[in-house]
Amino acid sequence: MVERRDVLRAALGALAAGFGPAMGAPADQPATPAFSRDNVIELARSLAKKPFVSPVNDLREPFAALTYEQYVGIKMKPGAAVWSGANRGFSFEPLHRGPIFSTPVDLFVVEGGVTKRIAYDQSQFDYGGLKVPEKLPDIGFSGIRVLRARDGGAEAELALFQGASFYRACAPGQMLGASARGLAIRTADPRGEEFPAFRTFWIEKPALGDNALVIHALLDSQSVTGAYRFTLRPGEATIIDTELTLFPRADLDHIGIAGFAGASLFTPLDRRRTDDIRPAVAELNGLQMLTGANEWLWRPISNRNNLQLSSFVDANPKGFGCLMRNREIGAYQDDEQHWERRPSLWIEPLGEWGEGSVQLVEIPSESEINQNIIAYWRPKEALTAPKETSYAYRQFWCWEPPARPPLAYVTDARGGRASLPKLRRFVVVFAGEVLGDPARTASLRPALSTSPGAASNIRIYPNQQAKTCRVVFDLDPGGESFCELRLVLQSGDDPISETWLYRWTS
């Protein structure tokens, strides 16, 4: 029997052989064009015309039943990373397959327009205490880890592409945190979610002194194929420019572009776990949005008792992302996980995306390793087969996003019981230079609304010296199970802060 993996590998092998100049070809025979993004686009286009066949998971023992500790104990030997010691500024490690990441992906290096497949070589791996056969077949890989040379020559982790269409990156001094998605399909939809996967990566060898690494990827799933190009540029922030072209096999009315996921177990707004020495456990504090109408929105996220779906309708958004605003270790008191070192992820669309909405999904979770907060851009217009659709966007994996509200912004928010059992009390803290201006704060007032429910006992505590303003209020849900809160500071009739949004749930 011919397996799907073998068919695809044979096709990609032929593809690799065809991308590069024909050495020794007759003068009257044109050279084969070198590898480019167009090759991946054509492959995705061709693949979309064929029925989808699920990849075969042929992972055998001893790797199919490893414990987590055994799997993470498998590492590449020092100096075995591709381009290690080649003074290219970048290197990468092919990642081993295991019980969590069992689906194989094929890896190709592109140099001078010519592609070369990376074969599995067990001599390059240290298996820890795991006993493996003396000779293993070519079992492929599960993804790649991108390394960047730092000052002094040491290599540090820059990005990780592994599992379905997920990938992560970080800035210098950070730990990996939130995950990005190449594509989301029917996330939290009653019809069931579909998980597209990157099947092949082509990594271009950078030129000497080049500060960019280009990675191409082929995406495949039951409903769609896609051609992706990622351009990684390290610096104070790690920037990833993503270009993608999608080829639907079937009509899709619910897709997610530029999606991401992060973990939130509890925060000062939703202290579901009071018997914990840590005041918060979260790798993101909230969802920031800059709408097409130039309104800055801040939506704290929460670990809910029930699944929560929120939709923020917009047209041609200018940016959105998940941010870590609180960088104080005292806010988390965790010297092992160091949540305060997790990256913020800010996304800027390149070009106009039209009408749609930012979707926020908050999933109940009892584990801090579950990335239960998901957000993405959902286009209003459906993908219809066989129409091709392209998007481009820029990601900033950073300590601070490149754009921030020009006025006051929220630095903290807390919720808890009020004086009466049926009431909930909230404290929202704003900060910004504008709050130190006596002329702008002379007529300062909070514009607060809630639907349903009612807000009362509203007070503000401005501090011009500290350039902050605390807003305290009580919420009466009126017996409802949820209330949508909206708060903005105003000077007269003009807003002088971003808009704080929050959904309280019982």
Number of C-alpha atoms within 10 A of each C-alpha: 3 6 13 14 20 12 11 16 17 12 13 18 16 11 16 22 17 18 21 20 17 16 8 7 11 9 7 6 8 10 16 14 14 18 23 16 16 10 17 24 22 13 18 24 22 12 20 24 15 9 11 16 12 12 17 13 11 13 18 12 11 12 17 17 14 15 13 11 8 15 21 13 14 18 17 18 13 10 12 17 18 17 16 19 14 10 14 18 22 26 26 20 20 25 21 23 22 25 15 14 18 20 24 24 26 26 25 21 18 24 16 14 16 20 23 16 17 15 15 18 13 18 13 14 16 14 18 12 9 13 8 12 9 7 9 11 10 11 18 21 22 25 27 20 19 21 21 22 18 13 7 6 11 9 16 15 21 26 22 21 22 22 21 22 21 22 19 20 30 28 24 19 12 19 18 19 23 25 21 23 24 24 25 24 21 17 19 15 11 7 8 10 13 16 20 23 23 29 24 22 23 24 22 21 21 20 14 10 9 12 15 19 22 17 20 23 26 24 26 28 23 16 19 26 26 30 25 24 23 20 16 21 18 21 11 15 22 22 24 23 20 21 18 22 20 24 27 25 23 15 14 16 14 17 20 21 21 24 23 26 24 21 27 29 25 24 24 16 20 20 19 16 15 11 8 11 10 15 17 24 25 26 29 28 25 20 23 23 26 22 20 16 11 12 14 22 22 23 19 21 26 31 24 20 14 12 13 17 14 13 15 14 16 21 17 18 25 21 21 25 25 29 25 22 18 16 14 12 13 13 16 20 17 16 10 6 14 18 26 25 21 25 32 26 31 23 24 20 19 16 12 13 20 14 16 18 21 24 18 22 20 24 21 18 20 13 11 15 13 15 21 22 27 26 28 25 25 27 21 17 13 12 21 15 16 16 12 13 13 13 17 20 18 19 25 26 32 24 24 17 20 11 10 14 20 13 17 24 24 23 14 17 18 15 19 14 13 15 9 10 8 13 19 18 20 18 18 18 19 24 22 21 14 18 26 18 13 11 11 15 20 11 11 21 20 19 14 18 16 19 14 16 17 16 19 13 9 15 14 17 11 20 14 17 9 12 16 21 24 18 21 20 19 23 22 20 22 13 10 12 11 15 21 15 19 18 18 23 27 18 17 13 11 11 17 23 26 25 23 22 19 18 17 19 16 11
